[in-house]
Amino acid sequence: MTQTPPPLSWDGSAQPSGRPEDRRAVETGLGLPGLRVQATAVGAGLGAVTVTPQDQDGVVLIEVTTGPSLDGQPARARVEWRLPCTGATAHWTPNTGTRWLPPSWIAPRIASLPKGAPVGSLVGTGDAALCTFAVGELVLPVSIGEGAVEETGEFSFWVEHEGDRLHLLLDLSGRHFADTVRGAASWWATLMAPVTVPPAAFEPTFCTWYALHLAMTSADVERLARLAAPLGFKALIVDDGWQTDEEGRSYATTGDWQPAPLGFPDFAAHIARVQELGLKYLVWHSLPFVGERSEALKGLAEHTLAHLPQLETHVLDPRSATVRAHQVERLASAVETYGADGLKVDFIDTFARAGATSASPEADCPTVAEGVQKLLTALDARLRATRPEVLIEHRQDYMGPGLWPYATMVRATDCPHNTAENRTRTADLRLTAGPLAVHADPITWHPSERPEQIAVLLLSVLFATPQVSVELSAQSPAQLETVRFWLSVMRENVALLQRGELRPHRPELAYPLIEARNGTALAFGRYAPVPAAVTGEWELLLLANADADTLVRLSFDRAPGRLRLLVQDCRGDVVAEAEPTVAGTELALHVPLGGLLTVRR
């Protein structure tokens, strides 16, 4: 793991790593005043440095190669750059969190196949990207430093990768930051074979986790499935608990991956009954874990990376062929033996953060990241041989492009009851998930929650695949009507809401307004009392109001003329209809909390 380098030494006099370094200034041709870029080979001589302009003005691809190692250690390629930190409002990274501008001396973040994504953006006034970058090395760890330089008022970046080359996409086009991040994801897509995601990955999903936790039986799951299907859910994720009759929160029995004998005595028949309701069935598995009380540990104890006593489990070493064979066999059995439609594959990021204290004696590749890739490649081939359109859920923050071929959807990390977190996490994932469906963390609420607030929870993930996890039998008719209405809106407009061009606005304010466009269809999620700017050509406009201020203001770039307006409340009941002619560029009207405005031209 690389150490944080000291402040840049542009004259080449210092050797920050303590190893031989060869540096060179890089002329990007971008023309930004104050921009400085240099390439470095650590532990080797610097080979070719090429700068290739891309189709979009202001975007270049920098490729750095290194020569043979000079000190017997693996060579590292590094690119560092600085620009004036003027007009900056936020520092966007794909792992959500705060949007503060960190200092340049902060510890670097690490992105690799099991965790993170090598992309970031310095955002300025009006959501314009001052600088967006992405790295093209998608498996082995990439170290990333970003931060404001106290001494100079600049913002500095550096990326470093162990290997003989490094590919860096640098975007100083000044476009909306979301456009630049999506552009980086599009570039990643050119580096791999096409990834196909079945339509079922974008369907509303019910999850058992918050509704039942580990206290579940096949009868409990089937009861919830019978209630979920008429509401518009099309998939069911059976989470932790199917593989154990214990009800305490522990991972001590993970690794065997056999149905619990008391709770799920006939797993295949149970799955078939749920599927007869029209629901896809996905089964939770924690890929890295082998629990302290599992039978599997007896044969895998010497093939672990670390022990996590607080979780009562060990982390397996994916570089071991024994581990890979066991995990592939057990996870594939859910599909091959029991007939499930897919898997929820959890905790892949634990491979990257386990703090390895041991290793398998039969490790057949140098890095854990490569072992994870081998494991997922073998699992994917096995699953697709049985079910070509298998559904596989991954989770934030293992959402980098290196994992795209092995998943169909990626879910926001846990944030129960938290609308702002679910909103920002799903929006961030939408920018970096490429072809994958982005799923919300399962939405849950207290049984006495008002229907309007349930709608607000659903609207927080308007631009993602909704997941819900509540005890449906405890819901009132009004609560169920709210769920049914909004799931129908999301399903009917999936091309716009989930596949449209997404622009979340004001990252420093947790996205008070999110916009999506697909052709002449336009949608807004309004999460604060802010106006929605309606631009370009459009025929259909949807605005979902998740703010208590019901006076919604639309600002048009030209007079829209005659419009057809429909206002519905959180349950879908019509509140108002009108066909006004708007001669100006402003329109204000009331949309109830949790309600929907539909405008047609």
C-alpha positions in Angstrom: 0.0 0.0 0.0 1.5 3.4 -1.0 2.2 6.0 1.6 0.8 9.6 1.3 3.5 11.5 -0.7 4.6 14.9 0.6 3.7 18.0 -1.3 4.6 17.9 -4.9 8.2 18.7 -5.8 7.9 20.0 -9.4 11.6 20.5 -9.9 12.4 16.7 -9.4 14.8 17.3 -6.6 13.1 15.2 -4.0 12.4 11.4 -4.0 9.1 11.2 -2.0 8.9 7.4 -1.8 12.5 6.8 -0.8 12.9 4.8 -4.0 14.4 5.9 -7.3 11.9 8.2 -9.1 11.9 9.5 -12.6 9.5 12.5 -13.3 8.4 14.5 -16.2 6.1 17.5 -16.7 3.1 16.7 -18.9 1.6 19.1 -21.4 -2.1 18.3 -21.6 -3.1 20.9 -24.1 -6.2 21.7 -22.0 -5.4 25.4 -21.7 -6.5 25.8 -18.1 -4.5 28.6 -16.4 -2.6 27.3 -13.4 -3.0 23.6 -14.3 0.2 21.6 -13.7 0.6 17.9 -14.4 3.5 15.6 -14.0 4.1 11.8 -14.4 6.4 9.8 -12.3 7.8 6.3 -12.4 8.6 5.0 -8.9 11.3 2.4 -8.7 11.8 2.5 -12.4 12.6 4.7 -15.3 9.8 6.6 -16.9 8.8 5.3 -20.3 6.3 6.8 -22.7 3.9 9.5 -21.6 1.1 10.1 -24.1 -1.8 12.6 -24.1 -4.7 11.8 -26.3 -7.6 14.3 -26.8 -11.0 12.6 -26.5 -14.2 13.3 -28.5 -15.5 15.8 -25.8 -13.6 19.1 -25.8 -11.6 19.6 -22.6 -11.1 15.8 -22.0 -7.8 14.0 -22.5 -6.5 10.5 -21.8 -3.0 10.3 -20.2 -1.1 7.0 -20.5 2.1 6.5 -18.5 4.4 3.5 -18.9 7.4 2.6 -16.8 10.5 0.6 -17.5 12.0 -2.4 -15.6 12.3 -2.2 -11.8 15.6 -0.5 -10.6 15.5 -1.7 -7.0 13.9 -5.2 -7.2 10.5 -4.0 -6.0 7.5 -3.7 -8.3 7.5 -0.4 -10.2 4.7 2.1 -9.7 3.2 4.6 -12.1 1.9 7.9 -10.7 0.3 11.0 -12.2 0.0 14.2 -10.0 -1.8 17.4 -10.9 -2.8 20.7 -9.4 -5.2 23.5 -10.4 -6.4 26.7 -8.7 -9.1 25.9 -6.1 -11.4 28.7 -7.1 -15.2 28.6 -7.0 -15.1 25.1 -5.5 -18.3 24.0 -3.7 -17.9 20.2 -3.2 -15.6 17.3 -3.6 -17.5 14.4 -5.1 -16.4 10.8 -4.6 -18.4 7.6 -5.3 -18.6 6.5 -1.6 -21.0 9.3 -0.7 -20.3 10.7 2.7 -19.6 14.4 3.2 -18.8 16.6 0.3 -16.3 18.7 2.1 -13.0 19.8 0.5 -10.4 17.7 2.3 -6.9 19.0 3.0 -4.2 17.6 0.7 -2.4 15.8 3.7 -5.4 13.5 4.4 -4.8 9.8 4.0 -5.4 8.5 0.4 -8.4 6.4 -0.5 -7.8 3.0 -2.2 -10.0 1.7 -5.0 -9.7 -1.9 -6.2 -12.0 -4.6 -7.6 -13.4 -5.6 -4.2 -14.0 -2.0 -3.0 -14.6 1.5 -4.3 -14.2 3.1 -7.8 -11.3 5.1 -9.1 -13.1 8.3 -9.9 -13.6 11.7 -8.4 -14.7 15.3 -9.1 -14.0 18.8 -7.8 -17.4 20.6 -8.2 -17.8 24.3 -8.6 -20.6 26.9 -8.7 -23.6 25.8 -10.7 -22.6 22.1 -10.4 -19.9 22.6 -13.0 -17.0 20.1 -12.8 -13.8 22.0 -12.2 -12.0 18.7 -12.6 -13.2 15.1 -13.0 -10.9 12.2 -13.3 -11.0 8.4 -13.6 -8.4 5.7 -13.7 -8.6 2.8 -16.2 -6.9 0.1 -14.0 -10.0 -1.8 -12.6 -8.7 -4.8 -10.6 -5.5 -4.1 -8.6 -5.5 -1.3 -6.0 -5.2 2.3 -7.1 -4.2 4.8 -4.5 -5.9 8.2 -4.8 -5.0 11.5 -3.1 -7.2 14.6 -3.3 -7.2 17.8 -1.3 -6.8 21.5 -0.9 -3.2 22.7 -0.5 -3.1 25.1 2.4 0.1 26.8 1.3 -1.0 27.7 -2.2 -4.8 27.7 -2.4 -4.6 25.0 -5.1 -6.4 21.7 -5.2 -4.1 18.7 -5.7 -4.7 15.2 -7.0 -2.5 12.2 -7.4 -3.2 8.6 -8.5 -0.7 5.8 -8.2 -0.8 2.1 -9.4 1.5 -0.8 -9.0 2.3 -1.9 -12.5 4.1 -0.8 -15.7 1.3 1.5 -16.9 -1.4 3.8 -15.7 -4.4 5.2 -17.7 -5.9 8.5 -16.5 -9.0 10.2 -17.9 -8.9 13.9 -17.1 -12.0 16.0 -17.8 -11.8 19.8 -17.5 -14.7 20.5 -19.9 -16.6 22.4 -17.3 -19.8 20.4 -17.9 -22.3 19.5 -15.2 -20.4 17.2 -12.8 -22.9 14.4 -13.3 -22.3 14.5 -17.0 -18.6 14.2 -16.5 -18.8 11.3 -14.0 -21.2 9.5 -16.3 -18.7 10.1 -19.1 -16.0 8.4 -17.0 -18.3 5.4 -16.6 -18.9 5.3 -20.3 -15.1 5.3 -20.8 -14.8 2.3 -18.4 -17.4 0.5 -20.5 -15.1 0.7 -23.5 -12.4 -1.2 -21.6 -14.4 -4.4 -21.2 -16.8 -6.6 -23.0 -20.4 -5.4 -23.1 -22.5 -6.2 -19.9 -26.1 -7.1 -20.4 -28.6 -6.6 -17.6 -32.0 -8.3 -17.7 -35.2 -6.1 -17.4 -36.1 -8.0 -14.2 -33.2 -6.3 -12.4 -35.1 -3.0 -12.6 -38.3 -4.3 -11.1 -39.6 -3.3 -7.5 -38.2 -5.7 -4.9 -39.4 -6.7 -1.5 -36.6 -7.7 1.0 -37.1 -9.6 4.2 -34.3 -8.0 6.2 -35.8 -5.1 8.1 -39.2 -6.9 8.2 -38.1 -10.1 9.7 -34.3 -10.0 10.4 -33.2 -13.6 11.2 -36.5 -14.6 12.8 -38.0 -16.1 9.7 -39.5 -19.4 8.4 -40.7 -20.4 4.9 -44.3 -19.7 6.1 -43.3 -16.1 7.1 -41.7 -15.5 3.7 -44.6 -16.9 1.8 -47.1 -14.8 3.8 -45.2 -11.6 2.9 -44.8 -12.7 -0.7 -48.6 -13.1 -1.0 -49.1 -9.6 0.3 -46.2 -8.1 -1.8 -47.2 -9.4 -5.2 -50.5 -7.5 -5.5 -48.7 -4.2 -4.6 -46.5 -4.4 -7.7 -43.4 -6.1 -6.4 -41.8 -8.4 -8.9 -38.9 -9.8 -6.9 -38.2 -11.1 -3.4 -34.9 -11.1 -1.6 -34.7 -13.6 1.3 -31.9 -12.1 3.4 -29.9 -13.5 6.3 -31.8 -16.1 8.2 -32.7 -18.7 5.6 -29.5 -20.7 6.4 -29.8 -20.8 10.2 -32.4 -21.5 12.8 -30.7 -19.1 15.2 -32.2 -15.6 15.6 -29.3 -13.6 17.1 -27.3 -11.3 14.9 -24.2 -13.4 14.3 -22.3 -14.7 11.3 -21.1 -17.8 13.2 -23.0 -20.2 11.0 -22.2 -18.7 7.6 -20.3 -20.8 5.1 -22.3 -24.0 5.0 -25.1 -22.3 2.9 -27.7 -25.0 3.6 -31.4 -24.2 4.2 -32.2 -24.1 7.9 -33.8 -27.5 8.7 -36.6 -26.2 11.0 -37.3 -22.9 9.2 -37.0 -24.0 5.6 -37.5 -27.8 5.5 -38.3 -28.0 1.8 -36.5 -25.1 0.2 -37.1 -26.0 -3.4 -40.9 -26.3 -2.9 -41.0 -23.1 -0.9 -39.1 -21.2 -3.7 -41.5 -22.6 -6.3 -44.6 -21.4 -4.3 -43.2 -17.9 -4.2 -42.4 -17.9 -7.9 -45.9 -19.0 -8.7 -47.0 -15.6 -7.3 -45.0 -13.9 -10.1 -42.0 -13.0 -7.9 -38.3 -13.7 -8.7 -36.5 -15.2 -5.7 -33.1 -14.2 -4.6 -31.1 -15.7 -1.7 -28.6 -13.9 0.5 -25.0 -15.2 0.8 -22.0 -13.6 2.5 -19.3 -14.4 0.1 -16.1 -13.9 2.3 -17.4 -15.4 5.5 -16.9 -18.9 7.1 -18.4 -18.8 10.6 -16.9 -20.0 13.8 -19.6 -22.6 14.3 -19.9 -23.7 10.7 -19.1 -27.2 9.4 -17.2 -25.6 6.5 -14.6 -24.1 8.7 -13.2 -27.6 9.4 -12.0 -27.9 5.8 -11.2 -24.2 5.2 -9.5 -23.1 8.4 -6.1 -22.9 6.8 -7.4 -20.9 3.9 -8.4 -17.6 5.7 -7.2 -14.1 5.6 -8.4 -12.9 9.0 -10.6 -13.6 12.0 -13.3 -11.1 12.9 -14.3 -12.0 16.5 -16.9 -9.3 16.8 -18.8 -11.0 13.9 -17.9 -14.5 15.0 -16.5 -15.3 11.6 -13.4 -15.7 9.5 -12.7 -14.1 6.1 -11.8 -16.6 3.5 -8.8 -16.2 1.2 -10.1 -16.1 -2.4 -6.7 -16.9 -3.8 -7.2 -20.5 -2.7 -8.6 -22.9 -5.2 -10.2 -24.9 -2.3 -12.0 -21.8 -1.1 -13.2 -20.9 -4.6 -14.5 -24.5 -5.3 -16.4 -24.5 -2.0 -18.0 -21.1 -2.4 -18.9 -21.7 -6.1 -20.5 -25.1 -5.3 -22.5 -23.8 -2.3 -23.7 -20.6 -3.9 -24.6 -22.2 -7.2 -26.7 -24.8 -5.4 -29.3 -22.1 -4.6 -29.9 -21.8 -8.3 -29.1 -25.3 -9.5 -30.6 -27.4 -6.7 -33.3 -25.2 -5.3 -34.4 -23.2 -8.3 -33.7 -19.6 -7.1 -33.6 -16.8 -9.7 -30.5 -15.2 -8.3 -28.3 -14.3 -5.3 -27.7 -11.3 -3.0 -23.9 -11.5 -2.7 -22.9 -9.6 0.4 -19.7 -8.2 2.0 -17.4 -8.5 -1.0 -15.7 -5.3 0.3 -14.6 -7.2 3.4 -12.0 -8.9 1.3 -10.4 -5.5 0.9 -10.7 -4.3 4.5 -10.3 -7.5 6.5 -6.7 -6.6 7.7 -5.2 -9.8 6.6 -3.2 -11.7 9.3 -2.9 -15.0 7.5 -3.1 -16.5 4.0 -3.9 -19.7 2.3 -0.8 -21.9 1.7 -2.2 -22.6 -1.8 -2.6 -19.0 -2.9 -2.3 -19.1 -6.7 -2.2 -15.3 -7.5 -0.3 -12.5 -5.8 -3.2 -10.3 -4.7 -6.5 -10.7 -3.0 -8.2 -8.5 -5.7 -7.1 -11.0 -8.3 -8.4 -13.9 -6.2 -11.8 -12.1 -5.9 -11.9 -11.8 -9.6 -11.1 -15.5 -10.1 -13.8 -16.4 -7.6 -16.5 -14.2 -9.2 -15.6 -15.3 -12.7 -16.0 -19.0 -11.7 -19.3 -18.3 -9.9 -20.7 -16.2 -12.8 -19.9 -19.0 -15.3 -21.5 -21.6 -13.2 -24.7 -19.6 -12.5 -25.2 -18.5 -16.1 -24.8 -22.0 -17.4 -28.0 -22.9 -15.4 -29.8 -19.5 -15.6 -28.5 -17.1 -18.3 -30.5 -14.2 -16.9 -29.5 -14.8 -13.3 -30.0 -11.8 -11.0 -27.0 -10.9 -8.8 -27.1 -8.0 -6.3 -23.9 -6.3 -5.1 -23.8 -3.4 -2.6 -22.1 -0.1 -2.1 -19.2 0.3 -1.8 -18.1 -2.6 -3.9 -19.5 -0.9 -7.0 -16.4 -0.3 -9.2 -16.5 -1.1 -13.0 -14.3 -4.2 -12.4 -17.4 -5.9 -10.8 -19.9 -5.0 -13.5 -19.6 -8.3 -15.4 -20.5 -10.2 -12.2 -23.7 -8.4 -11.1 -27.0 -7.1 -12.4 -27.8 -4.6 -9.7 -26.0 -2.7 -7.0 -27.7 -1.5 -3.8 -27.2 1.5 -1.6 -25.5 0.6 1.6 -27.6 0.3 4.8 -29.4 3.4 5.9 -32.8 2.4 7.4 -35.3 5.2 7.9 -32.9 7.7 6.3 -34.3 9.5 3.3 -31.4 11.9 2.7 -28.9 9.0 2.8 -30.9 6.7 0.5 -31.3 9.6 -1.9 -27.7 10.6 -2.1 -26.4 7.0 -2.1 -28.6 5.9 -4.9 -27.9 9.0 -7.0 -24.2 8.5 -6.6 -24.5 4.9 -7.6 -26.5 5.9 -10.7 -23.5 8.0 -11.9 -21.0 5.2 -11.5 -22.9 1.9 -11.9 -22.8 1.8 -15.7 -25.3 -0.7 -17.1 -26.3 -2.1 -13.7 -29.7 -1.4 -12.1 -29.3 0.7 -8.9 -31.4 -0.4 -6.0 -32.3 1.5 -2.9 -31.5 0.3 0.6 -34.8 -1.4 1.6 -37.2 1.3 2.8 -38.7 0.6 6.2 -41.0 2.6 8.5 -42.9 2.4 11.8 -46.4 0.8 11.4 -48.0 4.2 12.5 -46.2 6.2 9.8 -48.3 8.6 7.8 -48.9 7.7 4.2 -47.4 11.1 3.1 -44.2 10.2 4.8 -44.1 6.8 3.3 -44.4 8.5 0.0 -41.4 10.7 0.9 -39.4 7.6 1.7 -40.2 6.2 -1.7 -39.6 9.4 -3.5 -36.1 9.6 -2.0 -35.3 6.7 -4.3 -37.4 7.8 -7.2 -34.5 7.4 -9.6 -33.5 3.9 -8.5 -35.2 0.5 -8.2 -37.3 0.6 -5.1 -36.8 -2.0 -2.4 -39.1 -2.2 0.6 -38.9 -4.2 3.8 -41.8 -3.8 6.3 -44.3 -6.1 7.9 -47.0 -5.7 5.2 -49.7 -7.3 7.4 -49.4 -4.4 9.8 -50.1 -1.7 7.2 -53.3 0.2 6.9 -55.3 0.4 3.6 -54.0 4.0 3.1 -50.4 3.0 3.6 -50.7 0.1 1.1 -52.5 2.4 -1.4 -49.5 4.7 -1.2 -47.0 1.9 -1.8 -49.1 0.6 -4.7 -49.5 4.0 -6.4 -45.8 4.9 -6.3 -44.6 1.5 -7.3 -46.9 1.8 -10.4 -45.5 5.2 -11.2 -41.9 3.8 -11.0 -42.7 0.8 -13.1 -44.5 2.7 -15.8 -41.7 5.2 -16.1 -38.7 3.0 -15.6 -37.1 4.2 -18.9 -37.2 7.7 -17.7 -36.5 7.3 -14.0 -34.0 4.5 -13.9 -32.4 4.6 -17.4 -32.7 8.3 -18.2 -29.8 10.8 -18.2 -29.5 11.7 -14.5 -28.5 15.1 -13.1 -28.5 15.3 -9.3 -28.1 19.0 -8.4 -26.1 20.6 -5.6 -24.0 17.8 -4.1 -22.9 20.0 -1.2 -26.6 20.2 -0.1 -27.3 16.4 -0.5 -29.2 16.9 -3.8 -32.3 19.0 -3.0 -33.3 18.5 -6.6 -32.7 15.6 -8.9 -33.5 15.6 -12.6 -33.7 12.8 -15.2 -34.3 13.1 -19.0 -35.1 10.5 -21.6 -35.8 11.9 -25.1 -38.8 14.3 -24.6 -39.7 13.0 -21.2 -38.4 14.9 -18.1 -38.7 14.1 -14.4 -37.8 16.0 -11.2 -37.6 14.8 -7.6 -38.1 17.9 -5.4 -36.6 17.5 -1.8 -36.4 21.1 -0.8 -38.3 24.3 -1.6 -36.3 25.0 -4.7 -37.6 25.8 -8.3 -37.2 23.2 -11.1 -35.7 24.6 -14.3 -37.4 23.1 -17.3 -35.1 23.3 -20.3 -34.9 21.9 -23.8 -37.6 20.0 -25.8 -40.1 18.1 -23.7 -43.6 16.6 -24.0 -44.0 14.9 -20.6 -42.9 16.3 -17.3 -43.2 14.5 -13.9 -42.5 16.3 -10.6 -42.6 14.3 -7.4 -42.8 16.6 -4.3 -41.0 15.3 -1.2 -41.0 18.6 0.6 -43.5 20.0 3.1 -43.6 23.3 1.2 -46.3 22.4 -1.3 -45.9 25.5 -3.6 -44.0 24.1 -6.5 -42.4 26.5 -9.0 -41.4 25.6 -12.5 -39.1 27.9 -14.5 -39.2 27.4 -18.2 -36.5 28.5 -20.7 -39.3 29.6 -23.1 -43.1 30.1 -22.8 -44.6 26.6 -22.9 -48.0 27.6 -24.2 -51.0 25.3 -23.5 -50.4 22.6 -20.9 -52.4 19.8 -19.4 -51.8 19.5 -15.7 -52.7 16.7 -13.3 -52.0 16.8 -9.6 -52.3 13.6 -7.5 -51.8 13.0 -3.8 -49.6 10.4 -2.2 -52.2 7.7 -2.8 -52.8 8.6 -6.4 -56.1 10.4 -5.9 -56.7 13.3 -8.2 -56.3 16.7 -6.4 -56.5 19.0 -9.4 -56.7 19.1 -13.2 -56.3 22.1 -15.5 -55.4 23.1 -19.0 -53.9 26.5 -18.7 -52.1 28.5 -21.4 -48.8 29.8 -19.9 -47.6 32.8 -21.8 -44.6 33.5 -19.5 -41.8 31.4 -18.2 -42.9 30.8 -14.6 -45.6 28.6 -13.2 -46.5 28.0 -9.6 -49.0 25.5 -8.2 -49.6 23.4 -5.2 -48.5 19.7 -5.1 -49.2 17.9 -1.8 -46.4 16.3 0.2 -45.7 12.9 -1.3 -47.7 13.9 -4.4 -47.1 13.9 -8.2 -47.5 16.6 -10.8 -47.9 15.4 -14.4 -47.6 18.0 -17.1 -48.1 17.3 -20.8 -47.8 19.7 -23.8 
